Amino acid sequence: MYQQVNSIDLKPTAIMISVCLLIGFGIQYFTGFNWLTATLLVMIAVLVNGLIIFNDELDKGGFDYKEGVTDTPEAKTEQSKANKIQVVIIVLLIIGAVWSYI
């Protein structure tokens, strides 16, 4: 039923954090705005965009939609769990951005 995860690929996470940090440092260099707040705001924007695309593509007519696979109750439950996890991460980043701005 459950597969054991032997290794987690951290390369996409490292790339996203690196790009967001570079953009955050660029924003600080050109505007003087705090780099940490800018970095967190960029991460929030990227994750919100990913959440919207994830759900849009799994809807009927989307690129990842497969009848009988992605529209089953089990798949919808897993999609809902993934959405909740990503929303929690986004909320934590918002709290971090507000905290770093204060």
The 8 nearest C-alpha neighbors of each residue, nearest first, counted from 0:
[[1, 2, 3, 73, 4, 77, 74, 76],
 [2, 0, 3, 4, 5, 77, 73, 74],
 [3, 1, 4, 0, 5, 6, 7, 77],
 [2, 4, 5, 1, 6, 0, 7, 8],
 [3, 5, 6, 2, 7, 1, 8, 0],
 [6, 4, 3, 7, 2, 8, 1, 9],
 [7, 5, 4, 8, 9, 3, 2, 10],
 [6, 8, 9, 5, 4, 10, 12, 11],
 [9, 7, 10, 6, 11, 12, 13, 5],
 [8, 10, 12, 11, 7, 13, 14, 6],
 [9, 11, 13, 12, 8, 14, 15, 7],
 [12, 10, 14, 13, 9, 15, 8, 16],
 [13, 11, 15, 9, 14, 10, 16, 8],
 [12, 14, 10, 16, 11, 15, 17, 9],
 [13, 15, 11, 17, 12, 16, 10, 18],
 [16, 14, 12, 18, 17, 13, 19, 11],
 [15, 17, 19, 13, 14, 18, 20, 12],
 [18, 16, 20, 14, 15, 19, 13, 21],
 [17, 19, 21, 15, 20, 16, 14, 22],
 [20, 18, 22, 16, 38, 21, 17, 41],
 [21, 19, 23, 17, 38, 22, 18, 16],
 [22, 20, 18, 24, 23, 19, 25, 17],
 [21, 23, 25, 19, 20, 24, 26, 18],
 [24, 22, 38, 37, 34, 20, 26, 25],
 [25, 23, 27, 21, 34, 26, 22, 20],
 [26, 24, 22, 28, 23, 27, 21, 29],
 [25, 27, 23, 29, 24, 28, 30, 22],
 [28, 26, 31, 32, 24, 34, 30, 25],
 [29, 27, 25, 26, 31, 30, 24, 32],
 [28, 30, 26, 27, 31, 25, 32, 24],
 [31, 29, 27, 32, 26, 28, 25, 33],
 [30, 32, 27, 28, 29, 33, 26, 34],
 [31, 33, 27, 30, 34, 26, 37, 36],
 [32, 34, 36, 35, 27, 37, 31, 100],
 [35, 33, 23, 37, 27, 24, 36, 38],
 [36, 34, 38, 37, 33, 39, 99, 23],
 [35, 37, 96, 39, 38, 33, 34, 99],
 [36, 38, 23, 34, 40, 35, 39, 41],
 [39, 37, 23, 35, 41, 19, 20, 36],
 [38, 40, 42, 36, 41, 37, 96, 43],
 [41, 39, 43, 37, 42, 38, 36, 44],
 [40, 42, 44, 38, 43, 39, 19, 37],
 [43, 41, 39, 45, 40, 44, 46, 19],
 [42, 44, 40, 46, 41, 45, 89, 47],
 [43, 45, 41, 47, 42, 46, 48, 40],
 [44, 46, 42, 48, 43, 47, 49, 41],
 [47, 45, 49, 43, 48, 44, 50, 42],
 [48, 46, 50, 44, 49, 45, 43, 51],
 [47, 49, 45, 51, 46, 50, 44, 52],
 [50, 48, 46, 52, 47, 51, 53, 45],
 [51, 49, 47, 53, 48, 52, 46, 54],
 [50, 52, 48, 54, 49, 53, 55, 47],
 [51, 53, 55, 49, 54, 50, 56, 48],
 [54, 52, 50, 51, 56, 55, 49, 57],
 [53, 55, 57, 51, 52, 56, 50, 58],
 [56, 54, 52, 58, 57, 53, 51, 61],
 [55, 57, 61, 62, 63, 58, 54, 53],
 [58, 56, 64, 63, 54, 55, 61, 53],
 [59, 57, 61, 55, 56, 64, 60, 54],
 [60, 58, 61, 64, 57, 56, 65, 66],
 [59, 61, 58, 64, 62, 56, 57, 63],
 [62, 60, 56, 64, 58, 59, 57, 63],
 [61, 63, 56, 64, 60, 57, 58, 65],
 [64, 62, 57, 56, 61, 65, 69, 58],
 [65, 63, 57, 61, 62, 59, 69, 58],
 [66, 64, 68, 69, 67, 63, 70, 59],
 [65, 67, 68, 70, 69, 64, 59, 71],
 [66, 68, 70, 71, 65, 69, 64, 74],
 [69, 67, 65, 66, 70, 71, 74, 64],
 [68, 70, 74, 65, 71, 64, 67, 66],
 [69, 71, 68, 67, 66, 74, 75, 72],
 [70, 72, 74, 73, 69, 68, 67, 75],
 [71, 73, 75, 74, 76, 70, 69, 77],
 [74, 72, 76, 71, 75, 77, 70, 69],
 [75, 73, 77, 71, 76, 69, 72, 78],
 [74, 76, 78, 72, 73, 77, 79, 71],
 [77, 75, 79, 73, 74, 78, 72, 80],
 [76, 78, 80, 74, 79, 75, 81, 73],
 [79, 77, 75, 81, 76, 80, 74, 82],
 [78, 80, 82, 76, 77, 81, 75, 83],
 [81, 79, 77, 83, 82, 78, 84, 76],
 [80, 82, 78, 84, 79, 83, 77, 85],
 [81, 83, 79, 85, 80, 84, 86, 78],
 [84, 82, 86, 80, 85, 81, 87, 79],
 [85, 83, 81, 87, 82, 86, 80, 88],
 [84, 86, 88, 82, 87, 83, 89, 81],
 [85, 87, 89, 83, 88, 84, 82, 90],
 [88, 86, 90, 84, 85, 89, 91, 83],
 [87, 89, 85, 91, 86, 90, 92, 84],
 [88, 90, 86, 92, 87, 91, 43, 85],
 [91, 89, 93, 87, 92, 88, 86, 94],
 [92, 90, 94, 88, 93, 89, 95, 87],
 [91, 93, 95, 89, 94, 90, 96, 39],
 [94, 92, 90, 96, 95, 91, 97, 89],
 [93, 95, 91, 97, 92, 96, 98, 90],
 [96, 94, 92, 98, 93, 97, 99, 91],
 [97, 95, 36, 93, 99, 98, 94, 39],
 [96, 98, 100, 94, 95, 99, 93, 101],
 [97, 99, 95, 101, 96, 100, 94, 93],
 [100, 98, 96, 97, 101, 36, 95, 35],
 [101, 99, 97, 98, 36, 96, 33, 35],
 [100, 98, 99, 97, 96, 36, 95, 33]]
